[in-house]
């Protein structure tokens, strides 16, 4: 067993207890944060490298087919009942109990019983997906510990990036959740300021995404909207994008989809134009929290949504997590970066940890060979299998 990697990647599970007597509410002039968990990640790593198996075995190179990659879903994957299939695994109830203290409400009750309309609110669904995803990692660790021990990379879609960083030991669970809470509240507030949304677009090689956005902006101006926003907010897979902005712009694109060679469009059930300049009011609250919490270099490679590259330094993490809120999610580019390899090299096993299978579907369209080694960790049903 590669003890160093196993301990590093699983350090979040050792720090779920939040100390009492600390306020998690955001004050008018300051951001009060939960302290680090009871166990220090750096101490764990020192212990791990000093272990009997550590010094030599930690340097053993694994065959590509023995390695694993974890993908963490984002907002939109939430569903009432998520978490039900995870409660019998060690530490899962601890995670939800810690979340209750950080958030100030019973996230487990909301996740299990809804109602769906309440769970779908940005302020609730981002923390819910974050906690359910890390709880799914606990299940995976229980059923297939070698997957955790042999993990070489992780990536998360939008808010899922926070879960990936906590998994990789870059943040403590409570501090990561508090950052997600702040992010969700600020994004909810920003989304309520302007009628906006997100439009999923399946196009063709000749689709004119940039031109379409420019024309939609011009349409908004003629309709009396100042500083209209209409931008590509997610690159999912070849010829598939999400466009975000003013609702008027998105409705214009739906009505004129054939002009831009769009094959299919669908308004997404979200409350705002995320990953665009409409979210600028959310930047400062998140930046203040990230400045105050302890961020470390990940012990497993984590890829940024902003550019698809691996994080290399704590300040790099702080900077890009803030920029991500107003930048397109470059998921297609991230998948290429994670799975790039020489011809004939085996692909790692990929596990989607969290509600839904959307990232698996996207992976299939980005890289069919990598998808053949894909599994999903079920969060709703209490089964023993990984689908």
C-alpha positions, 0 to 999 in steps of 0.5 A: 500500500502506498501509505503516503498517497492513501493518507494524503488523499484521505486526510479530509476524513480525519478532520471532520470534527469542528470545534465548538464555540465558533461562529459560522455566521458572516458578520457585517465587517468580518468573516468568522471561520471554523478552525481547522479540523482536529487532525493536521494534514501535515502531521498525517503526512509526516506520519505516513512517510515515516511508516514502515511501508513508506520510504521505499514503497511510496516511490513505486510507480504504478502501472497506468491501468492501476491508477484512478481518477476521481470526478466530482459533480457540480450544481444541477446534479442534486436530487432528493434522496441523495445520501440515503445509500451512504449512511451505513458507511463509516464517518458519513454521519459525522460529515453530515453532523459537521455540516449541520454545525457549519451551515446552521441547518440540517443538510441531511434532512433536506437531502433525504426528504427535500422538498426538491424546490428547496434543495434546488436553491443555489444556497442549498444545493452547492453545500448538498452536492459538496457533502454528498460527493465527499460522503461518496468518497467514504463509500468508495474507500470502504468498498475499494480502498485501493482506488483511493490509495492509487488516485493520481488526479481529481477534478470537480465541475464548478462547486465540485472543485472544492470537494476535489481540493478537500479530498486532495488534502488542500483544505479541511472539510469544515473550512472547505464547506464554509467557503462553499456556503459563502460562495453559494450565498453570494451567488444566490444574491447575485442571481436575484439581482438580474433575470438571468439563466443558463442555456445548454446548447448542442451544436455542430462543427459549423455552429457559431457560438461567439457570433450568436452571443454577440447578436443576442447581446445586440438584441438585448440592447435594442430591448433596452437592457444596459450592459447585456451579458451573453457568454459561453459559460461551460465547455462540456464536450466537442460542439456542446456548450452552456451559454449564460446571461440575461434571460432575454438573450437566452430566449433570443438564442432559442428562437433563432437557434437554426440561424447559428446551426444549433441542433438542440437548446434547453434552459437549465433549471438554475437561478442565475447566469453563473460563470459570467460577469453577472456573478462579479458581486460574489467575488469579494465575499469568496475572496475574503474567506479563501484568504482567511482559511488554511490552503495547502498544495494538493497531495493529489493532482487537482485540475482547475476549471479556469484553464484545465491545468494542475494547481501548483501552489496555495495562492494559485488555488485561492486566485483561481477559485475566485476567478472561476465564479466569473469564468467559463468552466473549461471541462472539455479542456480539463478532460483532455489534460487529465487523460492525455497519454501516449498511444497504447498507454492504458487509461486509469479507472475513473470514478464519479463520486456524487449524485448523477452521472452527468460527468460520465456522459460528458467523458464518453463524448470527450474520450471514449477510451477513458470512459470504458473504465468509468464507474459511478458511486451510487449515493441514493441506493444502499447497494454494494455495486459501483455503477 
